[in-house]
Amino acid sequence: MKPIKLGSSFSLVASVLARNVHAQCQGAEVITRDIAIVGGGATGTYAAINLKDQGKSIIVIEKRGALGGHTSTYHDPTTGTPINYGLQLYHDDEVSRSFFALLNITVSGGTFPISKIPLYIDFTDGSPVLNYSIPPLNEDYFQALHKYPYLENGLELPDPVPEELLLTWAEYMEQFNLTDDAIATYSRPAVPGDLTKILALYVFNNLNTVMLEEELEGKIIVNANGDLAEPYSNALAELGSDVLLNSVVTDGQRGSKPADGVRLCVSTPEGSKRVIAKQLVFSAPPVLENLEPFGLDERETNIISQFEGGFYYTGVVTNLGLPTNYSYVNRGQKTQSHVASLPGVVMFNPTNVEGTYYYWYTSLSDLTKEQVETETRDTLKLLQKTVAGADANAEPQFVAYKSHTPLHPTASADAIRKGIYRDIYSLQGYRNTWYTGSLLVTGSSQLWNITSQLLPRIIAASEQ
Ligand SMILES: Cc1cc2nc3c(=O)[nH]c(=O)nc-3n(C[C@H](O)[C@H](O)[C@H](O)COP(=O)(O)OP(=O)(O)OC[C@H]3O[C@@H](n4cnc5c(N)ncnc54)[C@H](O)[C@@H]3O)c2cc1C
């Protein structure tokens, strides 16, 4: 890592700003950095490590007690085996490999998570969905995807946006005579909400060429030791006191010119701290509830308020009372394309530890841990009655849980028609603030790619 230098002109600006902080932070320790990063998930950690590597001083403000965002790893207490119950794999590309190299991570080729014979069951009544399996994608999907190259690596949309992309996915499939295959494949990644109601634009943006390379060509890497949280624990070790965990911004002021910088009041377990930085990277989900403390102006409020994240939860459960040679996948008996009814468990997938499963759960509204685990337990009790060979007396044990809400914020068809993506791109750099989080694409590797292209602009702004 290169040594970090703070310019003297910035020290002057910093001292002016320091006189003007929110009352809650009066007298608090002042942390002065080139760049403040809010959110220490995939893109925030990527930005932090790479900015530091390029000689910039940074501070990461992360709400949770660990870096890594959607990466969740539970260690089996008996064997120590890592069980990844959130993120599963990365795309094998140069940006991902360079990031892992910076973090001293040994990578290996990966595969899709182990999936024993899937049993397709309607989790609303426990009945098996007979004569059903997820079919491979058909050529008609690829032909449709290739019509919209601008959806592959972001959402820089033409004006006007083709109306067909604003159809729901079910309407699009019907209008263009697509088979049901695409929706079946699309349901594999963590996609929140009702799959038939998602706009076609988001389906193509998500199930894009990169995702299909992972799915169909196996262009996948994982950590050689199987612990997907490892890059983030290594990043934490590398960044040390440049990370504030369990911390949130309670008040923020951002100037209109680069010289004005950014000042934040941060609530941390050790009390309030003042952060004075030249630029702000916002890598938490860019929704109103997260951005409100940053003193949004009318323009920012109008744009940000139009994005809403989905509701998604994951966990690890043992003692399911179900035969351990299957995965259990939720499919609707009578719904369109056999899409699962909501809210509900998406699937129970086996892990490397016999009898321990991870599950994913999605909903149309926010739920508490207790609600998710109660509903999941009820589902297991139902399956214990209908799956052959199940033990109806087994009491499931919930050993790990994470909320991923709000997941992958999206906007309405009307907002997109009126240019919300043009507007969000126009916010890059506005009031010394940059957005890297999962607004423009969903896969981590693609997000790192987008972030890597943004870093030179952030650095340049911090040097003005
Ligand atoms: C269950 C699941 C499985 C997935 N599997 C894969 C996969 O296998 N491969 C893949 O490439 N992608 C996968 N994804 C998608 C991928 O994880 C995300 O797209 C990616 O992590 C997004 O990165 P991000 O930086 O935008 O957000 P995140 O990684 O979510 O990071 C945001 C961070 O901000 C923090 N935060 C939130 N609010 C605040 C706040 N107010 N203040 C401070 N910090 C805050 C959060 O705690 C979090 O650490 C998966 C997603 C889920 C939910």
The ligand as an ORCA input file, in Angstrom:
! r2SCAN-3c Opt
* xyz 0 1
  C     -29.052    -14.260     -0.607
  C     -28.193    -13.595     -1.641
  C     -27.317    -14.329     -2.420
  C     -26.522    -13.707     -3.367
  N     -25.651    -14.456     -4.090
  C     -24.803    -13.860     -4.928
  C     -23.782    -14.605     -5.573
  O     -23.657    -15.803     -5.384
  N     -22.924    -13.946     -6.398
  C     -23.028    -12.597     -6.613
  O     -22.218    -12.031     -7.359
  N     -23.988    -11.867     -6.036
  C     -24.861    -12.462     -5.186
  N     -25.815    -11.723     -4.546
  C     -25.933    -10.304     -4.862
  C     -24.804     -9.520     -4.238
  O     -24.505     -9.984     -2.966
  C     -25.140     -8.073     -4.154
  O     -25.582     -7.571     -5.364
  C     -23.946     -7.251     -3.714
  O     -23.519     -7.688     -2.459
  C     -24.334     -5.823     -3.633
  O     -23.255     -5.107     -3.137
  P     -23.497     -3.711     -2.467
  O     -22.194     -3.188     -2.090
  O     -24.389     -2.901     -3.332
  O     -24.416     -4.026     -1.221
  P     -24.137     -4.884      0.064
  O     -23.124     -5.921     -0.200
  O     -25.459     -5.257      0.606
  O     -23.499     -3.820      1.051
  C     -24.234     -2.786      1.643
  C     -23.678     -2.596      3.042
  O     -24.234     -1.421      3.580
  C     -24.562     -1.668      4.933
  N     -25.590     -0.702      5.302
  C     -26.905     -0.728      5.038
  N     -27.490      0.377      5.492
  C     -26.525      1.124      6.067
  C     -26.504      2.384      6.711
  N     -27.616      3.109      6.854
  N     -25.318      2.851      7.177
  C     -24.174      2.118      7.052
  N     -24.142      0.921      6.443
  C     -25.300      0.438      5.952
  C     -25.021     -3.098      4.958
  O     -24.948     -3.649      6.256
  C     -24.035     -3.733      3.982
  O     -22.874     -4.198      4.612
  C     -26.630    -12.320     -3.578
  C     -27.523    -11.559     -2.813
  C     -28.299    -12.189     -1.842
  C     -29.240    -11.380     -1.022
*
